[in-house]
Amino acid sequence: MSLLDDKLKNLAERHSLAVVALGLEASRARAIELEGDMSDPGFWSDQENARKVAQEASDLKKEVEAWDEIGKQIMEARDIVAMAESEGNTEDKHEADCLVVDLESRFTGMEFQMLFSGEYDKRNAILSIHAGAGGTDANDWVAMLLRMFMRFAERKGFAVDILDESRGEEAGYKSVTIAVRGRYGYGFLRSEAGVHRLVRISPFDGEKMRHTTFALVEVLPEFDAMDAAAVELDMDDVRIDTFLSSGKGGQSVNTTYSAVRVTHTPTGISVSCQNERSQLQNKETALNVLKAKLFQLMVTARAEKLSDIKGEHKTAAWGNQIRSYVLHPYKMVKDHRTDIETSDTDAVLDGEILSYIEAFLRNDAAQRNT
């Protein structure tokens, strides 16, 4: 039984380290502060801000409560192990052993959060997918990747909003941009930045030939209003264009010029938004994303390393892929950075990408520590 007690003692020590490393006491204080703000009578007058604050408060509370609960269970398990040891009951010893194994497994899964060591890992993510070489197949591949990321986000309890989309003539998308909102959204998804390669029998080829197609995924951390305020945006440097929305949003969405594209002429950065019915709302969202991108450039210049935030830019074509998804003549999804692979392609395309993310983050953490 001393072995079980040693394991629980080790878990207790790791739990204490995690509390410090993840800044859980600061998170607890922040959650209390936000809940105080939410009790203000005028809090819900600004629906958009209220939604963001409520989401942050909920995420913080869930994280703190989860770590509090497993810490409590570790302490309770030590009492159970001590009692089983003193009574010498074989059945109790077996139950205690199963309890410790379960706790170790659950704790290891939670400890995964400690891999989120990047400055922006706790933030929401802005994820864009662009079709590369492959024509209609590439557009369809963008749609498949979009579904994969949305299914992953659904499993993590993240909210997803489509900010902009450009549909292909026959199928899929030429490009699509989504906001993935949830604690560690960027931390989870930054591993996905790069070129994704698909090999399959094309459903758009009458001769049923094998095609290779590509898509480029870009992942950025979402910046809040305070971050964006640090950017002095001269509206004389901004060109604003309106156009017919092609996205969802009701009967009138395709008959009014509600979609907005803002272009920062000094840098050439362009941002579009068409997810809202109101042109004013789309303009505000696009300007906020533009400010965030400009803020990102400032941070990148100071860091002298664009890959820290956006990931190294790659052309969506052969030789640059970070991951290959082969559906024919055999089935395999392989990450070329970590060599993690599986033959269960259906599961991966249904959002089961956590093993790839974890391997990337562990490699990233190892490189940071060398």
Residue, then its C-alpha position, 0 to 999 in steps of 0.5 A: m500500500s505504500l506504493l499507492d500512497d507514494k503515487l498519491k503524494n506525487l499527484a499532490e505535489r504535481h497538483s500544487l505545481a500545476v496550481v502555480a504554473l497555471g495561475l489558478e489563484a489569479s484565475r479565481a480572483r478574475a472570475i470573482e471580479l467578472e461575476g461582480d461585473m455581471s451583477d451590475p444592473g446595466f451589464w447586459s445593455d451591451q450584448e456583445n461585451a456581455r457575451k464575451v465577459a460571461q464566456e470568460a467568467s464561465d471558462l475561468k470558473k470551470e477551469v478552477e473548479a475542475w482543479d479544485e475538485i481533483g485536488k480534493q479527490i487526491m486528498e480523499a484518496r489518501d484517506i481511503v488508502a490509509m484506511a484500507e492499509s490499516e484494515g488489511n481488507t483485500e477488497d478495499k485494497h483493490e478498490a483503492d488501487c483502481l481509484v489511484v489508477d483512475l486519478e492518475s489518468r484523469f490528472t495526466g489529461m488535465e496536466f496537458q494544460m501546462l503545455f500552453s506556455g505561449e503568451y497568447d495560448k489562453r486566448n480565442a483563435i481566429l482561424s482561416i483556411h485558404a484553398g491551394a492547388g487543386g481547383t474544385d477539389a481544393n475548395d472541397w478540401v477547405a470545407m472538409l477541414l472547416r468541418m474537422f475544426m468545427r467538430f473539434a471545437e464542439r468537443k471542447g465546448f468552444a463557440v464558433d462564428i463564421l466571420d467571412e467566407s468565399r464559396g467555390e463555384e462548384a463546391g466548398y470554399k475558396s477561403v473561410t475565416i472563423a472565430v473559435r472562442g473558448r479558453y485556450g482556443y489559440g493554444f489548441l489550434r496554433s498547431e494547425a497552422g500550415v499546409h494540409r495535404l489531401v490525397r483521394i479519388s476525386p468525387f469531381d473527376g468522372e474518370k475517378m482518378r486520384h488527386t492531390t489537393f492542398a489548403l493553407v491554414e492560418v491561426l491567430p490569437e484574437f485580441d480584445a478591445m484593450d489590445a486593439a486600443a493600443v493601435e493608433l488607426d488613422m481612418d484616412d489610411v483605411r479603405i472601406d468597401t461594401f458588397l453583397s453578403s454570400g453567407k447565412g443570415g436570413q432572407s435579406v442578407n443576399t439582397t443588401y450590401s451588408a458585407v464589409r471589407v476594410t483595407h489598411t493601405p499602408t500595409g495592404i492588410s485586408v479584412s472582410c466580415q459578413n456574418e452579421r445582418s447589419q453593415l454597421q456591425n460587420k464594419e465594427t467587427a472587421l475594424n476590430v480584426l484589422k486593429a488586432k492584426l496591426f497590433q500583431l504586427m507590432v508584437t511580431a516586430r518586437a519579437e523579430k519572429l513572425s512564426d511565434i504568432k502566425g506560424e511561418h508562411k507557406t505556399a499551399a502546394w507540394g513540399n510544404q505540408i505539415r500534415s498529409y491525409v491519405l484516403h487512397p490507395y490506403k488510409m493514413v493521416k500523418d503529421h510530418r513534424t511529429d511523425i504521429e499517424t493513424s489509419d482511422t482517417d474518418a475519426v480525424l476528419d470528424g475532429e479527433i485531432l487532439s493526439y496531433i495537437e498534444a504531440f506538437l505542443r510537447n515538441d514545442a515545449a521541449q524546444r523552448n526548454t533547450 
